[in-house]
C-alpha cells in the first residue's frame, strides 16, 4: 500500500471510558446547583463541595429519605450561605418527599439544619449538636444513639472567635462524633495553612484533600469515623476551567444510599422496641416534658419556700436547677467561670459525671447551647454573668432568629455591689437585651418570682429566655397582701402586677424590677408616713407585660404619676412611665465602692421617697427636709423600715 494512503487513514480512537459512579453523582449535583442557586457568586463555591457531598451521601451519611425525622439520623449542618443550596439539592436527589418552598435565605430541610447566621455560628452549633449526641448516648446507650454530625462551612469561618472557642471546647470535652468540612481554592491554601494548626493544638484531627478526588475524600471520611478526636477536613479545589460533562438523568443513582439508610433504620427500630427505655427515649426525642412536671415543680418550691424565703435570687435559682435536674433529666446546663454554678467542681450530665465548665469561652458556650437546642432531645441552659452578654450576643441573636429554646441564668450583682472596675458594671445590657426581638428578659425580685420566672422560661419554647439574678440576700415580697390573695398563682406570667396597692387613692406608682422592688416597698412605707399613698408594681418581664391587653396594663400602672426604679440605664423606660414620669437608676458606669451595696448607685429608699415627693407635690408647695434626712419621715431612716 502506498505511503500516502496510509497517512490519509484516520487513527483508530478508543471509546471514551464511562464515568464512574462518584463522577455521575457529582455531575448531577453540579447541574442541580445551576438550577437551584440564583446567586452566581455562591454557585462556584457550592460546586466545589459537590464531590464531597456525593461521596458522603452515597457511602457514609446515615439517613432514610422515607423518614427524614428519624431520631438517630446523621445531622448535616450548613454554616455558610455559600453552601445553603446543597441540603435542598441533596434531599431532592436522594428521594426525599418534596420540601416546602424556600422562605427567604434560610431553607431548612427536615433532616438537616441550616445555620446561615453570623459567621462561625453554624460551626459552633454543629459542635453543640455533637455534645447533645454524646449526652444522649451516655443516657440511652449506643444501641439507640449512634449518629454523627457533619458541619459544612467556609474556610474564613475557621478563624472567627466563636469557631475557635467552640473547637477548643470540643477538644476539651472529647466530642469525637463531629466532622467539620470547609472548601477553598488553591489560591487560598496559604491562608488556611496558618489556621489549621490552631485546631490541631486544640485536639482535632486535621486532613487536607483534593476536592475533586472521591478516593481522597472517602479515605478522609473513613479516618474521621475511626479516630477518637473531632475532625476537620479541608477540601482544596482548582479554579473551574472546563465546562461540566453533560448530565444524563438516572433515577437509580441514589437508590443504593436510600436502601442502606432504610436498612439501618429498620434495625434501629427493632432495637428500640426491645429497649426498656423506649418510652423515655421517645418522649425526649420529641421534645416532650414529663406529664406532671409542673405540679411537681410547684410543690417542690412551695415546700422549700420558707427555707429560702430570704435568700438571694441566685441561690433560689440554684435550688431550682437542682430540682429541675430531678424532674427533667433532659436538662443540660453549661457554665462559665463566673456563672452562678462556677464554684461547683463538676456537673452531672444525664448518665455520668462530666465537666461541663466552659471557662471564659462564653461565646463558644452560647454557640454550643444553640446546637443542643437544634439537635432535639435535650433542654439547653447556661449560666454566666450579664456582663458577658456582649460576647454572647451573636449566638443569642441567632437563637432568637431561629426560635431556639435556650435558657440563660445570668448574675448581675456587679450593679448593686459596685465592686470592681466601672467597666464591669452592666449598665446598658438590660436595655440592649430588651431591644432584641424574640428574647424574653426576666428580672425577678425574690425567691418566689425566681421560681415563677424559671417556670415561664421552661414553658416558653419559641425563643431564648434570660433570667438576670442578684447574689445579694433579699427580703421576700411574699408578705405583700396582694401576693397572699393570689396564693400559688404565677403572677409573673403576665409580665407585671401590683405588688402592693396604695392605701387609699393612688398618688404615685413605683414601678421596679429585680432587687429594686424590695427598695420600692421600703420607699412605699416612707411615703405612707409622709402622707403619700404609693403603689408598688413589679415588672419582671417587659415582653410578657407588653403582650397583655391594654386594659390590664392600664389597671396595673394606674393614672397616677409613675417612677421607674432599676439599677441600670433608663433607656426604654419612657414606654411605661410616660412623659411625666421619673426614673431612678444608673446612667453612667459609676465608681468602685466595695462593701457598700447601694452607695455607688445611690438607689436607696430615701432617694426614691425624695423624688416621689418632688413629683407628687407641686413645686410651689416644696416641703422642708424631714428631720430623718435623705427624704425619710421625721425620726425614721430606711434602716427602720420593714418590708
C-alpha positions as CSV (number, residue, x, y, z in Angstrom):
1,X,0.0,0.0,0.0
2,X,1.3,3.5,-0.9
3,X,2.6,5.5,1.9
4,X,0.4,8.5,1.1
5,X,-2.7,6.3,1.5
6,X,-1.5,5.1,4.9
7,X,-1.1,8.7,6.1
8,X,-4.6,9.5,4.9
9,X,-6.2,6.8,7.1
10,X,-7.6,8.3,10.3
11,X,-6.2,6.8,13.5
12,X,-8.3,4.4,15.5
13,X,-9.8,6.0,18.6
14,X,-10.7,4.2,21.7
15,X,-14.2,4.6,23.1
16,X,-14.4,7.1,26.0
17,X,-14.4,5.5,29.4
18,X,-17.8,5.5,31.1
19,X,-17.9,8.0,34.1
20,X,-17.6,6.3,37.5
21,X,-20.5,6.4,40.0
22,X,-19.0,9.2,42.0
23,X,-18.5,11.2,38.9
24,X,-22.1,10.7,37.8
25,X,-23.3,11.7,41.2
26,X,-21.1,14.8,41.2
27,X,-22.4,15.8,37.8
28,X,-26.0,15.5,38.9
29,X,-25.3,17.7,41.9
30,X,-23.5,20.4,39.8
31,X,-26.3,20.6,37.3
32,X,-28.8,20.9,40.2
33,X,-26.8,23.8,41.6
34,X,-27.0,25.6,38.3
35,X,-30.8,25.3,38.5
36,X,-31.5,26.0,42.2
37,X,-28.8,28.6,43.1
38,X,-29.8,32.0,41.8
39,X,-26.8,33.7,43.2
40,X,-23.9,33.4,40.8
41,X,-21.4,34.3,43.5
42,X,-22.3,31.3,45.5
43,X,-22.7,28.7,42.7
44,X,-18.9,28.1,42.1
45,X,-18.4,27.6,45.9
46,X,-21.2,25.1,46.1
47,X,-19.8,23.2,43.1
48,X,-16.5,22.9,44.9
49,X,-18.3,20.7,47.6
50,X,-20.3,18.7,45.1
51,X,-17.9,15.8,45.0
52,X,-17.7,15.7,48.8
53,X,-21.5,15.6,49.1
54,X,-21.7,12.9,46.5
55,X,-19.3,10.7,48.4
56,X,-20.8,11.4,51.8
57,X,-24.4,10.9,50.8
58,X,-23.9,7.8,48.7
59,X,-21.5,5.9,51.0
60,X,-21.4,7.3,54.6
61,X,-24.3,9.5,55.6
62,X,-26.9,7.8,57.9
63,X,-30.3,8.9,56.7
64,X,-33.6,7.4,55.4
65,X,-35.4,9.5,52.8
66,X,-38.7,7.9,53.8
67,X,-38.3,9.1,57.4
68,X,-36.5,12.5,57.5
69,X,-37.2,12.9,61.2
70,X,-35.6,9.7,62.3
71,X,-34.0,10.5,65.7
72,X,-30.8,8.6,65.0
73,X,-30.1,10.1,61.6
74,X,-26.8,11.9,60.9
75,X,-27.1,15.7,61.2
76,X,-25.8,17.8,58.3
77,X,-25.3,21.4,59.3
78,X,-24.6,24.1,56.7
79,X,-23.0,27.2,58.3
80,X,-22.1,29.4,55.3
81,X,-24.6,30.9,52.9
82,X,-22.3,29.8,50.1
83,X,-23.5,26.2,50.5
84,X,-27.1,26.9,51.5
85,X,-28.5,25.3,48.4
86,X,-26.8,21.9,49.0
87,X,-29.1,20.4,51.7
88,X,-32.1,21.1,49.5
89,X,-30.5,19.6,46.4
90,X,-29.3,16.5,48.3
91,X,-32.7,16.0,49.8
92,X,-34.4,16.1,46.4
93,X,-31.8,13.9,44.6
94,X,-31.8,11.3,47.3
95,X,-35.6,10.7,47.0
96,X,-37.0,12.7,50.0
97,X,-40.6,13.9,49.8
98,X,-41.0,17.4,48.2
99,X,-39.8,20.2,50.5
100,X,-41.9,23.3,51.3
101,X,-41.0,26.4,49.4
102,X,-37.9,28.3,50.4
103,X,-38.5,31.1,52.9
104,X,-36.1,33.9,52.5
105,X,-32.5,32.8,52.6
106,X,-32.8,30.2,55.2
107,X,-34.2,26.9,53.8
108,X,-34.3,24.2,56.4
109,X,-34.9,20.6,55.1
110,X,-36.4,18.5,57.9
111,X,-33.4,16.1,58.1
112,X,-30.8,18.8,58.0
113,X,-30.1,22.1,59.8
114,X,-29.5,25.4,58.2
115,X,-27.3,27.7,60.3
116,X,-26.6,30.6,58.0
117,X,-26.4,33.1,60.7
118,X,-23.4,35.2,61.8
119,X,-20.1,33.9,60.6
120,X,-18.9,30.8,62.6
121,X,-22.3,30.2,64.4
122,X,-23.1,27.2,62.3
123,X,-19.7,25.5,63.1
124,X,-20.3,26.2,66.8
125,X,-23.8,24.8,66.6
126,X,-22.5,21.6,64.9
127,X,-20.2,21.1,67.8
128,X,-23.1,21.7,70.2
129,X,-25.1,19.0,68.4
130,X,-22.2,16.6,68.9
131,X,-22.3,17.4,72.6
132,X,-26.1,16.6,72.6
133,X,-25.4,13.3,70.8
134,X,-22.7,12.3,73.3
135,X,-25.0,13.3,76.2
136,X,-27.9,11.2,74.9
137,X,-25.6,8.3,74.1
138,X,-24.4,8.3,77.7
139,X,-28.0,8.1,78.9
140,X,-29.5,5.6,76.4
141,X,-26.5,3.7,75.0
142,X,-25.1,3.4,71.6
143,X,-27.8,1.0,70.5
144,X,-30.3,3.9,70.3
145,X,-27.9,6.9,69.8
146,X,-25.1,6.3,67.3
147,X,-25.0,9.0,64.7
148,X,-22.5,11.7,63.6
149,X,-22.6,15.4,63.0
150,X,-21.3,16.9,59.7
151,X,-20.7,20.6,59.5
152,X,-20.1,22.4,56.2
153,X,-18.7,25.9,56.2
154,X,-16.4,28.4,54.6
155,X,-12.7,28.4,55.5
156,X,-12.9,32.0,56.6
157,X,-15.2,30.9,59.5
158,X,-12.4,28.9,61.0
159,X,-10.6,32.0,62.3
160,X,-13.7,33.5,63.9
161,X,-13.7,33.7,67.7
162,X,-16.8,31.6,68.1
163,X,-15.4,28.8,65.9
164,X,-12.1,28.8,67.8
165,X,-13.7,28.8,71.2
166,X,-16.2,26.0,70.2
167,X,-13.3,24.0,68.7
168,X,-11.4,24.3,72.0
169,X,-14.4,23.1,73.9
170,X,-14.9,20.2,71.6
171,X,-11.3,19.1,72.2
172,X,-11.8,19.6,75.9
173,X,-15.0,17.5,76.1
174,X,-13.8,14.8,73.7
175,X,-16.5,15.2,71.1
176,X,-15.4,12.7,68.5
177,X,-18.7,12.5,66.6
178,X,-18.3,15.8,64.8
179,X,-16.6,16.4,61.5
180,X,-16.3,19.9,60.1
181,X,-15.7,20.3,56.3
182,X,-14.5,23.5,54.6
183,X,-14.0,24.3,51.0
184,X,-11.3,26.6,49.5
185,X,-9.4,27.3,46.3
186,X,-5.8,26.6,45.8
187,X,-5.0,30.3,45.9
188,X,-6.4,30.4,49.5
189,X,-4.3,27.5,50.7
190,X,-1.6,29.6,52.3
191,X,-4.1,31.5,54.5
192,X,-5.7,28.2,55.6
193,X,-2.3,26.7,56.5
194,X,-1.9,29.4,59.1
195,X,-5.3,28.5,60.7
196,X,-5.3,24.7,60.7
197,X,-2.5,24.3,63.3
198,X,-4.8,26.1,65.9
199,X,-7.3,23.2,65.5
200,X,-4.6,20.6,65.8
201,X,-3.4,22.3,69.0
202,X,-7.0,22.1,70.3
203,X,-7.1,18.3,69.9
204,X,-8.5,18.0,66.4
205,X,-7.6,15.6,63.6
206,X,-6.9,17.8,60.5
207,X,-6.7,16.5,56.9
208,X,-6.4,18.2,53.6
209,X,-7.8,16.5,50.4
210,X,-8.4,17.2,46.8
211,X,-12.0,18.4,46.4
212,X,-12.3,16.5,43.1
213,X,-10.9,13.2,44.3
214,X,-13.5,10.7,45.5
215,X,-10.8,8.4,46.8
216,X,-9.1,11.0,49.0
217,X,-12.5,12.2,50.3
218,X,-13.6,8.7,51.1
219,X,-10.3,8.0,52.9
220,X,-10.6,11.2,55.0
221,X,-14.2,10.4,56.0
222,X,-13.2,6.8,57.0
223,X,-10.4,8.2,59.1
224,X,-12.7,10.7,60.8
225,X,-15.1,7.8,61.7
226,X,-12.2,5.8,63.3
227,X,-10.4,8.4,65.2
228,X,-11.3,9.4,68.8
229,X,-11.0,13.2,68.1
230,X,-13.1,15.8,66.4
231,X,-12.1,16.1,62.8
232,X,-11.6,18.9,60.3
233,X,-11.4,18.2,56.6
234,X,-10.2,20.9,54.2
235,X,-11.3,20.3,50.5
236,X,-9.0,22.2,48.2
237,X,-10.2,22.8,44.6
238,X,-8.6,24.2,41.5
239,X,-10.4,27.0,39.6
240,X,-13.0,25.7,37.1
241,X,-11.8,25.8,33.5
242,X,-13.6,23.1,31.6
243,X,-17.4,23.0,31.4
244,X,-19.0,20.2,33.4
245,X,-19.8,17.0,31.4
246,X,-23.4,16.6,30.0
247,X,-25.9,15.4,32.6
248,X,-27.7,12.1,32.0
249,X,-30.8,11.6,34.1
250,X,-30.6,8.3,36.0
251,X,-33.3,7.8,38.7
252,X,-31.3,4.9,40.2
253,X,-28.2,6.9,41.1
254,X,-29.2,7.3,44.7
255,X,-31.1,4.0,45.2
256,X,-28.2,2.4,47.0
257,X,-27.9,5.1,49.5
258,X,-31.7,5.0,50.2
259,X,-31.6,1.2,50.7
260,X,-28.7,1.5,53.1
261,X,-30.4,4.1,55.2
262,X,-33.8,2.2,55.2
263,X,-32.0,-0.9,56.4
264,X,-30.2,0.9,59.1
265,X,-33.4,2.5,60.3
266,X,-35.3,-0.9,60.4
267,X,-32.5,-2.4,62.5
268,X,-32.7,0.6,64.8
269,X,-36.5,0.3,65.2
270,X,-36.1,-3.4,66.2
271,X,-33.6,-2.4,68.9
272,X,-35.9,0.4,70.1
273,X,-38.9,-1.9,70.5
274,X,-36.8,-4.2,72.8
275,X,-35.2,-1.3,74.8
276,X,-36.5,-0.8,78.4
277,X,-36.1,3.0,78.0
278,X,-38.3,3.1,74.9
279,X,-41.0,5.4,76.3
280,X,-38.5,7.8,77.9
281,X,-36.4,8.0,74.7
282,X,-39.4,8.7,72.5
283,X,-40.6,11.4,75.0
284,X,-37.2,13.2,74.9
285,X,-36.7,12.7,71.2
286,X,-40.0,14.6,70.5
287,X,-39.1,17.4,73.0
288,X,-42.0,16.5,75.3
289,X,-41.9,17.2,79.0
290,X,-42.9,14.7,81.7
291,X,-46.6,14.6,82.4
292,X,-46.7,16.1,85.9
293,X,-43.5,18.1,86.0
294,X,-45.3,21.4,86.6
295,X,-47.3,20.3,89.6
296,X,-44.2,18.6,91.0
297,X,-42.2,21.8,90.4
298,X,-44.8,23.9,92.2
299,X,-45.0,21.5,95.1
300,X,-41.2,21.4,95.4
301,X,-40.7,25.2,95.7
302,X,-43.8,25.5,97.9
303,X,-42.2,23.0,100.3
304,X,-38.8,24.8,100.3
305,X,-40.3,28.3,100.2
306,X,-40.0,29.0,103.9
307,X,-36.4,27.8,103.9
308,X,-35.3,30.0,101.0
309,X,-37.6,33.0,101.6
310,X,-34.8,35.4,102.3
311,X,-32.1,34.1,100.2
312,X,-30.7,35.8,97.1
313,X,-32.4,35.0,93.7
314,X,-29.1,33.4,92.6
315,X,-29.3,30.8,95.3
316,X,-33.0,30.3,94.7
317,X,-32.2,29.6,91.1
318,X,-29.6,27.2,92.1
319,X,-32.1,25.3,94.2
320,X,-34.4,25.4,91.3
321,X,-31.8,23.9,89.0
322,X,-31.2,21.1,91.5
323,X,-35.0,20.4,91.5
324,X,-35.2,20.6,87.7
325,X,-32.4,18.1,87.2
326,X,-34.6,15.6,89.1
327,X,-37.8,16.5,87.3
328,X,-36.3,17.0,83.8
329,X,-33.5,14.6,83.0
330,X,-33.1,16.2,79.6
331,X,-31.8,19.5,81.2
332,X,-28.2,20.1,80.2
333,X,-26.5,23.0,81.8
334,X,-23.2,24.6,80.7
335,X,-21.5,27.0,83.0
336,X,-18.9,29.7,82.6
337,X,-16.1,30.5,85.0
338,X,-18.0,33.3,86.7
339,X,-21.6,32.0,86.5
340,X,-23.8,31.1,89.4
341,X,-22.5,27.5,89.3
342,X,-18.9,28.4,88.9
343,X,-17.9,27.2,92.4
344,X,-19.2,23.7,91.7
345,X,-16.4,21.3,90.6
346,X,-18.5,19.2,88.2
347,X,-22.0,18.9,86.9
348,X,-23.9,15.7,86.3
349,X,-24.7,15.0,82.7
350,X,-27.6,12.6,82.3
351,X,-25.8,9.3,82.9
352,X,-22.4,10.1,84.2
353,X,-20.1,12.6,85.8
354,X,-18.8,15.1,83.4
355,X,-17.2,18.5,83.5
356,X,-19.5,21.0,81.6
357,X,-17.5,24.0,82.5
358,X,-16.7,26.3,79.6
359,X,-14.3,28.6,81.5
360,X,-14.2,32.1,80.0
361,X,-15.2,30.8,76.5
362,X,-18.7,32.1,76.8
363,X,-19.2,32.8,73.1
364,X,-18.4,29.2,72.3
365,X,-20.6,28.1,75.2
366,X,-23.6,30.1,73.7
367,X,-23.0,28.5,70.3
368,X,-22.9,25.0,71.8
369,X,-26.2,25.8,73.6
370,X,-27.8,26.6,70.2
371,X,-26.5,23.3,68.8
372,X,-28.0,21.4,71.8
373,X,-31.4,23.1,71.2
374,X,-31.2,22.4,67.4
375,X,-30.4,18.7,68.0
376,X,-33.7,17.8,69.8
377,X,-33.9,15.7,72.8
378,X,-32.3,18.0,75.4
379,X,-33.2,21.2,77.2
380,X,-30.3,23.7,76.9
381,X,-29.4,26.0,79.8
382,X,-26.3,28.1,80.5
383,X,-25.0,30.1,83.5
384,X,-22.8,33.2,83.2
385,X,-22.7,36.9,84.2
386,X,-24.7,39.6,82.5
387,X,-21.5,41.5,81.6
388,X,-20.6,38.5,79.3
389,X,-23.7,39.1,77.2
390,X,-21.7,41.3,74.9
391,X,-19.6,38.3,73.9
392,X,-22.5,36.0,73.6
393,X,-24.7,38.4,71.6
394,X,-24.2,36.9,68.1
395,X,-25.2,33.5,69.4
396,X,-28.1,34.9,71.3
397,X,-29.3,36.8,68.3
398,X,-29.1,33.6,66.2
399,X,-31.2,31.7,68.8
400,X,-33.8,34.4,68.7
401,X,-33.9,34.5,65.0
402,X,-34.4,30.7,64.7
403,X,-36.8,30.3,67.7
404,X,-34.4,28.1,69.7
405,X,-35.4,27.4,73.3
406,X,-32.3,28.3,75.3
407,X,-32.4,29.4,79.0
408,X,-29.7,31.7,80.4
409,X,-29.2,32.3,84.1
410,X,-27.1,35.5,84.4
411,X,-25.8,37.1,87.6
412,X,-25.8,40.9,87.7
413,X,-24.5,41.5,91.2
414,X,-21.8,43.9,90.0
415,X,-24.5,46.6,89.5
416,X,-25.6,46.7,93.2
417,X,-22.2,45.9,94.8
418,X,-20.2,48.4,92.7
419,X,-17.3,46.0,93.4
420,X,-14.6,46.1,90.7
421,X,-13.9,48.4,87.8
422,X,-16.5,50.7,86.4
423,X,-16.3,48.8,83.1
424,X,-17.6,45.7,84.9
425,X,-20.9,47.3,85.7
426,X,-23.5,46.0,83.2
427,X,-25.4,49.3,82.9
428,X,-26.6,49.1,79.3
429,X,-27.1,45.3,78.9
430,X,-30.7,45.1,80.1
431,X,-31.8,47.8,77.6
432,X,-29.9,46.2,74.7
433,X,-31.3,42.8,75.5
434,X,-34.9,44.1,75.7
435,X,-34.4,45.7,72.3
436,X,-33.6,42.3,70.7
437,X,-36.7,40.7,69.1
438,X,-38.0,37.3,70.4
439,X,-35.9,37.4,73.6
440,X,-37.7,37.3,77.0
441,X,-35.7,39.0,79.7
442,X,-36.8,38.1,83.3
443,X,-35.5,40.1,86.3
444,X,-37.1,38.5,89.5
445,X,-37.1,40.2,92.8
446,X,-37.1,37.4,95.3
447,X,-37.2,33.6,95.6
448,X,-40.8,33.3,94.6
449,X,-40.5,35.5,91.5
450,X,-37.4,33.5,90.6
451,X,-39.2,30.2,90.7
452,X,-42.1,31.7,88.7
453,X,-39.8,33.1,86.1
454,X,-37.9,29.8,85.8
455,X,-41.2,28.1,85.1
456,X,-42.1,30.6,82.5
457,X,-38.8,30.1,80.8
458,X,-39.4,26.4,80.7
459,X,-42.8,26.8,79.2
460,X,-41.6,29.3,76.5
461,X,-40.4,27.2,73.5
462,X,-40.3,29.8,70.8
463,X,-37.1,31.6,71.7
464,X,-34.4,32.2,74.3
465,X,-35.1,33.3,77.8
466,X,-32.8,35.2,80.1
467,X,-33.0,35.4,83.9
468,X,-30.9,38.1,85.5
469,X,-30.2,37.3,89.1
470,X,-28.6,39.0,92.1
471,X,-26.4,37.4,94.7
472,X,-27.3,39.9,97.4
473,X,-29.7,38.5,100.1
474,X,-33.2,40.0,99.5
475,X,-36.2,40.3,101.8
476,X,-39.2,38.4,100.4
477,X,-42.0,40.1,98.7
478,X,-44.4,37.3,99.6
479,X,-45.6,39.2,102.6
480,X,-47.3,41.8,100.4
481,X,-51.1,41.5,100.8
482,X,-51.7,41.3,97.1
483,X,-49.5,38.3,96.7
484,X,-51.1,36.5,99.6
485,X,-54.5,36.9,98.0
486,X,-53.4,35.1,94.8
487,X,-52.0,32.1,96.6
488,X,-49.9,30.0,94.2
489,X,-51.0,31.9,91.0
490,X,-48.0,32.7,88.8
491,X,-48.3,36.4,88.8
492,X,-45.1,36.8,86.7
493,X,-46.9,35.1,83.8
494,X,-48.5,38.4,82.9
495,X,-45.1,40.2,83.0
496,X,-46.1,42.7,85.6
497,X,-48.5,43.0,88.5
498,X,-49.4,45.1,91.6
499,X,-47.1,44.0,94.3
500,X,-48.5,46.4,96.9
501,X,-51.5,48.6,96.4
502,X,-51.8,52.1,97.8
503,X,-53.8,52.6,101.0
504,X,-56.4,54.9,99.5
505,X,-56.3,56.7,96.2
506,X,-53.0,56.3,94.4
507,X,-50.9,59.4,94.4
508,X,-47.8,57.8,92.9
509,X,-46.9,54.4,91.4
510,X,-43.4,52.9,91.9
511,X,-42.5,50.6,89.1
512,X,-39.5,48.4,89.8
513,X,-37.7,45.2,88.7
514,X,-35.5,42.8,90.5
515,X,-33.9,43.8,93.8
516,X,-35.2,47.3,93.3
517,X,-38.8,46.1,94.0
518,X,-37.6,45.5,97.6
519,X,-36.3,49.1,97.8
520,X,-39.6,50.3,96.3
521,X,-41.6,48.5,99.1
522,X,-39.4,50.3,101.7
523,X,-39.9,53.6,99.9
524,X,-43.7,53.0,100.0
525,X,-43.5,52.8,103.7
526,X,-41.6,56.0,103.9
527,X,-44.1,57.7,101.6
528,X,-47.0,56.4,103.7
529,X,-45.5,58.0,106.8
530,X,-45.1,61.2,104.8
531,X,-48.8,61.2,103.9
532,X,-48.5,60.0,100.3
533,X,-50.3,56.9,99.1
534,X,-48.0,54.9,96.9
535,X,-48.5,51.6,95.0
536,X,-45.6,49.3,94.0
537,X,-45.7,47.5,90.7
538,X,-43.3,44.6,90.0
539,X,-42.3,44.3,86.3
540,X,-40.2,41.2,86.0
541,X,-40.7,40.7,82.2
542,X,-41.4,43.6,79.8
543,X,-42.0,41.3,76.9
544,X,-44.8,39.4,78.6
545,X,-46.3,42.7,80.0
546,X,-46.3,44.3,76.6
547,X,-48.3,41.3,75.3
548,X,-51.2,41.8,77.7
549,X,-54.3,43.7,76.9
550,X,-54.2,47.5,77.2
551,X,-56.9,47.3,79.9
552,X,-54.8,45.1,82.1
553,X,-51.7,47.3,81.7
554,X,-53.7,50.4,82.5
555,X,-55.1,48.8,85.6
556,X,-51.7,47.8,86.8
557,X,-49.9,51.1,86.1
558,X,-52.8,53.3,87.0
559,X,-53.2,57.0,86.2
560,X,-51.1,58.5,89.0
561,X,-47.5,59.7,88.2
562,X,-45.0,56.9,87.9
563,X,-41.4,56.4,89.0
564,X,-39.3,53.7,87.4
565,X,-36.6,52.1,89.6
566,X,-33.9,49.8,88.1
567,X,-30.2,49.6,88.7
568,X,-29.4,50.1,85.0
569,X,-29.8,52.6,82.2
570,X,-33.2,54.2,81.9
571,X,-33.2,53.8,78.1
572,X,-36.7,52.4,77.2
573,X,-38.4,53.1,80.5
574,X,-40.4,56.0,79.0
575,X,-42.6,53.3,77.5
576,X,-44.0,52.6,81.0
577,X,-43.5,55.9,82.7
578,X,-45.0,58.3,80.2
579,X,-43.8,61.8,79.6
580,X,-44.4,63.0,83.2
581,X,-42.6,60.1,84.9
582,X,-39.2,59.9,86.6
583,X,-36.6,57.3,86.5
584,X,-34.2,56.3,89.4
585,X,-31.3,54.3,88.0
586,X,-27.8,54.4,86.7
587,X,-27.0,56.4,83.6
588,X,-23.2,56.2,84.0
589,X,-20.6,53.5,84.7
590,X,-20.2,54.7,88.3
591,X,-17.2,54.1,90.6
592,X,-15.9,51.2,92.7
593,X,-17.4,51.1,96.2
594,X,-16.8,47.6,97.8
595,X,-18.9,46.6,100.8
596,X,-21.3,49.5,100.3
597,X,-24.2,47.9,98.5
598,X,-26.1,51.0,97.2
599,X,-23.7,53.9,97.8
600,X,-22.2,53.7,94.3
601,X,-25.5,53.6,92.6
602,X,-27.4,55.8,95.1
603,X,-30.6,53.8,94.7
604,X,-32.0,54.0,98.2
605,X,-35.5,54.1,99.7
606,X,-34.7,57.7,100.8
607,X,-33.8,58.8,97.4
608,X,-36.9,57.2,95.9
609,X,-39.1,58.8,98.6
610,X,-37.5,62.2,98.0
611,X,-38.0,62.0,94.2
612,X,-41.6,60.8,94.7
613,X,-42.4,63.8,96.9
614,X,-41.0,66.2,94.4
615,X,-43.1,64.5,91.7
616,X,-46.3,64.5,93.6
617,X,-46.2,67.8,95.4
618,X,-46.4,71.0,93.3
619,X,-43.2,73.0,93.0
620,X,-44.9,75.9,94.9
621,X,-45.5,73.6,97.8
622,X,-42.0,72.5,98.4
623,X,-41.6,70.7,101.7
624,X,-38.8,71.2,104.1
625,X,-36.3,68.4,104.5
626,X,-37.6,65.9,107.1
627,X,-35.7,65.5,110.3
628,X,-34.7,62.0,109.4
629,X,-32.6,63.2,106.5
630,X,-32.4,61.8,102.9
631,X,-36.1,62.1,102.4
632,X,-37.2,59.9,105.3
633,X,-40.0,60.9,107.6
634,X,-39.1,62.6,110.9
635,X,-37.4,60.3,113.3
636,X,-37.0,57.5,110.8
637,X,-34.4,56.2,108.4
638,X,-34.5,53.4,105.8
639,X,-33.0,51.1,108.3
640,X,-36.2,51.4,110.4
641,X,-38.4,50.4,107.6
642,X,-39.5,46.7,107.4
643,X,-40.7,45.2,104.2
